[in-house]
Amino acid sequence: MHAHSIHVIPTGKHGWVVEVEGEDEGSAEYLTQDQAVAAGTEKAKEDGVELFVHGRDGKIRACKTDSKDPPKIEAS
């Protein structure tokens, strides 16, 4: 099975979701971006894939390829 990137994206006006690129189901929702980034970082580490963190505007704010350290996120 080919591994896909992990994305942390906003959901509506509140909350954040961790999605596996190319999968339609199994997304987990979190109240804060920090919680979602922590979960997404762990999932990316387990899968050996990249983590992309999106801002409320949908633009990518951070990309993490080395899962040993948390991504540095630019303020939006």
C-alpha positions in Angstrom: 0.0 0.0 0.0 1.3 3.4 -1.0 1.5 5.9 1.9 -0.1 9.3 1.5 0.6 12.7 3.1 -1.2 13.8 6.3 -3.0 17.2 6.3 -4.2 19.2 9.3 -7.0 21.5 8.0 -9.7 23.7 9.6 -13.3 22.5 9.7 -15.8 25.2 9.2 -15.6 27.9 11.8 -14.4 25.7 14.7 -12.1 22.7 15.0 -9.4 21.0 13.0 -9.3 17.7 11.2 -6.4 15.3 10.5 -6.9 13.8 7.0 -4.9 11.2 5.1 -4.5 12.4 1.5 -6.5 10.2 -0.9 -8.8 8.7 1.8 -12.4 9.7 2.1 -13.1 8.4 5.6 -11.3 8.0 8.9 -10.6 11.7 9.5 -10.2 12.6 13.2 -11.5 16.0 14.5 -9.9 18.1 17.2 -10.9 21.3 19.1 -7.5 23.0 18.7 -4.9 23.2 15.9 -2.2 22.1 18.5 -4.1 18.9 19.2 -4.6 18.2 15.5 -0.9 18.9 14.8 0.2 16.6 17.6 -2.0 13.8 16.3 -1.0 14.5 12.7 2.7 14.4 13.6 2.3 11.0 15.3 0.4 9.6 12.3 3.0 11.0 9.8 5.8 9.5 11.9 4.0 6.1 12.0 3.4 6.2 8.2 6.8 7.7 7.3 5.1 10.5 5.3 5.0 14.3 5.1 2.7 16.4 7.3 1.1 19.6 5.9 -0.5 22.1 8.3 -3.0 24.4 6.7 -4.2 27.8 8.2 -7.8 28.9 8.5 -7.4 30.4 5.0 -6.6 26.9 3.6 -3.0 27.8 2.7 -0.2 25.5 3.8 1.5 27.2 6.8 4.0 24.4 7.5 5.4 21.2 6.0 7.1 18.6 8.1 9.2 15.9 6.4 11.3 14.9 9.4 8.9 13.5 12.0 11.3 13.7 14.9 10.5 17.3 15.7 7.1 19.1 15.6 6.6 21.4 12.6 7.3 25.1 13.0 4.1 26.9 12.1 4.0 30.5 10.8 1.4 32.7 12.4 -1.5 33.4 10.0 
